Amino acid sequence: MLILLVFLGTLLEGELSMLILGSVHFSRGGSFVLFVCAAWLGAYLGDWFWFVRGQNQQDQPASNPFWKRWLKRWLHKMEEFRPLVNRFPLFSLTFLRYQMYLRAWGCSYLGRTGFARPQFLRLNALACLFWALGISLIAYYVAQLYQSIQGLLDEILSRNI
């Protein structure tokens, strides 16, 4: 059940869901590989969704005036980032993954810029793997830390009683 929740949580911005669910999963002795695979698959499919959405809306402006202004400003700012994306695509994808709440916008931006689909799929697979491994290792460490603190507290409480 936790693995399904990890998959669903990583379809969108999944860092917090991975940390919370990973801590619970690993404290129960869950499989690290299964956890990373679920996180990778959810993140990969989520990024693919946002990339395709960006490609489909390439020539369509936002209908709401507020969003239209905001999107125009945001796309203008992201144009400064474009030479870096073209020169270092794997670095750019990995960088966008670790920027909280920029993952969906970054993938959508790459879709809008005409980034090649095969290149996005290939590089995003690596970026998702780095991301899933990194966050999973942090969650594993948090679970180990929690178990150590719980063991120390149990020992202290058993001595005082």
BELVEN-V170759 format. One record per residue. N is the residue number from 1. RES is the residue in one letter. NEAR is the number of other ideal C-beta (glycine too) atoms within 12 Angstrom. Layout:
# BELVEN-V170759
n & res & near
N & RES & NEAR
N & RES & NEAR
This chain:
# BELVEN-V170759
n & res & near
1 & M & 13
2 & L & 28
3 & I & 30
4 & L & 19
5 & L & 22
6 & V & 39
7 & F & 29
8 & L & 22
9 & G & 31
10 & T & 41
11 & L & 28
12 & L & 24
13 & E & 29
14 & G & 39
15 & E & 30
16 & L & 19
17 & S & 32
18 & M & 42
19 & L & 30
20 & I & 23
21 & L & 35
22 & G & 42
23 & S & 29
24 & V & 25
25 & H & 34
26 & F & 32
27 & S & 24
28 & R & 17
29 & G & 15
30 & G & 24
31 & S & 18
32 & F & 23
33 & V & 17
34 & L & 22
35 & F & 41
36 & V & 34
37 & C & 22
38 & A & 36
39 & A & 46
40 & W & 35
41 & L & 27
42 & G & 35
43 & A & 47
44 & Y & 35
45 & L & 25
46 & G & 33
47 & D & 44
48 & W & 26
49 & F & 23
50 & W & 34
51 & F & 38
52 & V & 23
53 & R & 21
54 & G & 30
55 & Q & 24
56 & N & 14
57 & Q & 20
58 & Q & 19
59 & D & 10
60 & Q & 14
61 & P & 16
62 & A & 17
63 & S & 10
64 & N & 10
65 & P & 11
66 & F & 11
67 & W & 16
68 & K & 15
69 & R & 14
70 & W & 16
71 & L & 24
72 & K & 16
73 & R & 14
74 & W & 21
75 & L & 25
76 & H & 14
77 & K & 15
78 & M & 27
79 & E & 17
80 & E & 12
81 & F & 27
82 & R & 21
83 & P & 13
84 & L & 20
85 & V & 31
86 & N & 17
87 & R & 11
88 & F & 17
89 & P & 29
90 & L & 23
91 & F & 19
92 & S & 31
93 & L & 39
94 & T & 28
95 & F & 22
96 & L & 39
97 & R & 42
98 & Y & 24
99 & Q & 21
100 & M & 18
101 & Y & 15
102 & L & 25
103 & R & 36
104 & A & 28
105 & W & 29
106 & G & 37
107 & C & 41
108 & S & 32
109 & Y & 37
110 & L & 42
111 & G & 31
112 & R & 29
113 & T & 27
114 & G & 18
115 & F & 32
116 & A & 18
117 & R & 18
118 & P & 12
119 & Q & 22
120 & F & 35
121 & L & 24
122 & R & 18
123 & L & 31
124 & N & 40
125 & A & 25
126 & L & 24
127 & A & 36
128 & C & 40
129 & L & 25
130 & F & 26
131 & W & 36
132 & A & 41
133 & L & 26
134 & G & 25
135 & I & 39
136 & S & 40
137 & L & 22
138 & I & 25
139 & A & 37
140 & Y & 31
141 & Y & 20
142 & V & 24
143 & A & 30
144 & Q & 20
145 & L & 17
146 & Y & 23
147 & Q & 20
148 & S & 15
149 & I & 15
150 & Q & 16
151 & G & 15
152 & L & 14
153 & L & 14
154 & D & 14
155 & E & 13
156 & I & 12
157 & L & 11
158 & S & 10
159 & R & 9
160 & N & 8
161 & I & 7
